[in-house]
């Protein structure tokens, strides 16, 4: 399924708007990842464990959003937007939301 952050797919016109679709992922940040990320922040460089966790959450949220669009019979999801939040005690969990508009294409 095509996904785009733009409001249309350049190669194919939108023939029908099916509605807003969303996917969410909440992933706990492991205590050892927190520890090593803190050390990495002190000495400089990238926090690869956090980047991996963030990437995994974004992929899960996108997959859930696409599955919701497929249930509506969509050909694409346009206007995709991602939102990132920390939740839980001391921000111990990461929530990623993916939203967009499910459409049929010509």
N, C-alpha and C positions, 0 to 999 in steps of 0.2 A: 504494500500500500504506500502511495506517495504521501509524504508529510512535508509541510513547508511553513516557515515562519511568515511568509508573505500571505496576502489575502486571496491569492489565486495562483494557479499553475499556468505558467506562461504558454506552454505548448497545447493546453487543452482548456476550453471554456467550461465554467461551472454551469451545469444545467439545473441543479436542484440543491438547495441547502437543507440538510437533514437535522441539524441541531448541534448544540454544544456537547462535546465529549470530554471526559477527564480521566486521568489515571493518577494514582498516588502510590508512593512508596515510603515507608517509614523503616529506617534501618538504625539499629543501635550502634553507637561508636564503641568499640571494644576498649577496655581500659589500657591495654598495652599499646594500642594504636595511639591513644591520647598521650601516653608517656613518651613514646618515640617521636611523635609529632612535636611535642613540647621541646624535646632535646634538639630536634631538627631546627625549630624556630630559633633556638639560642645560637646554634652554630651556623645557621644560614642554609639555604637550599630549599628544595621542594619537599612537601610532606606527601610522599607517594602513597602511603596507606590511606590518607584522607582522600586523595585524588581518586584512588581505586574505589573507595566506598561511595563517593559522590557519583562517579561514572556508573556504578552498579545501580544506584538508586534512580538515576536519570533514565537508564535503559529499562528498568522495571516499570517506572511511571509511563514511559512512552509506549511500552508493550501493552500495558493495561488500557491506555487511551486508544490505541489502534484497535484492540479487540472490541472496545465499546463501539467504535466506528464501524467495524465489520458487522456487528450485530444489527446495525441500522441499514446495512447494505451500501455503505459508502465506498467510493473509489479513492478518496483522499481525505486528509485532514489538513486544513489551511489555518493560518493565523495561530500557529502553535506557539505557546508561551510556557516558560518554565518558572516556577517559584520555588525558592529554597528557604526552609525555616529550620531552626533548631527547636526542639521541644523536650519536655521532660525535665527532671531535676538536674540542674546545672547544665542544661543543653546537651544531655547525654544521648539524644536521639536526633537523627536527621530526617526531615520530611521533604520530599520532592514532589511537586504537583506538576502535571503536564495537562494543559487544556488546549482545545482548539475547536474548530468547526468542521463537522463531518459533511462532506459534499459528494454529489454525483458529478461526474465529468462527461463531457460530450466526446 
